[in-house]
Amino acid sequence: MKGVIETLVQGLVDSPESVQIDEVSEDGGTVYEVSVADGDLGKVIGKDGKIANALRQVARGLAGPEGRAHVEIRS
């Protein structure tokens, strides 16, 4: 799943080489901490957070009915 999220985020930003994703296990689930360059933060969040929410839904969908996944975006 980390690779899918990384590919999606790299397609959104101007500096794909600066995308970093850390996978952290928390409370029976996984948190994917996405870090991007400062200038790319708005592109990953999107207007009214729509792109960020879409990334979160993709992660939840890939986790399946028994898995838990969340995406956090940072600069």
N, C-alpha and C positions, 0 to 999 in steps of 0.2 A: 504494500500500500504506500509505503514511503516513496517508492519510485514513481508511482502514479501521481502523487501530489507534487513531487518535485518537477515532473514533466509538465504538468498543468501550470504551475507557477512560473517556470522558466519561459513558457510561451507567452506569458502576460507582461513580463518586465523588459526593460531596456538593457539591464545588466544581468543576464542569466548566470554568469559565472559567480555572482555574489549571493545567489540563493543557497541557503543552508537550512537543512531540516534536521532537527533533533527529535528522536523518538523517546518518550518518557512514559514509563508505566505508572499509573496512578489509580488507586481505588478500583481495581478490577478492569480498567480500561487503558487505553493508550492515548496520550496527548502528543500531537505532532506540532512542534514549535517551529514555525516558519520564519526565518530571518531574511530580509531583503535589504537592498541599499535604500537609503533615506528617500531618494528621488523616486523610487519604485513603490513605495508604501501605498500611495493612493491608488495605483493601478491594481494592486492585489486586493485592496479593500473594496474598491468600486463605489459607485454612487449609491448612497444610502446603505452601504455594506452588502450589496447584492452579490458581488463576486465572492466575498468572504463567506457569506452564507451558502453559496453554491458549493464552494470547496468543502465546507463542513458537511453538507448533505452527501457529497460524493464519498467522503471518508466514512460517514455512518452507513451508507449503502454497501461499501466494500467490506465493512466490519461484519456485516450479516446480522441476523436476528439476535444472536447471542453475544456478539462482540460490542464493545463500546469504544468509540473513537471520537476525538475532538481535535480541532485545528485552531491554534493560536497564531496570530500574525504579529511580528515585531520588526522593528527596523534596526 
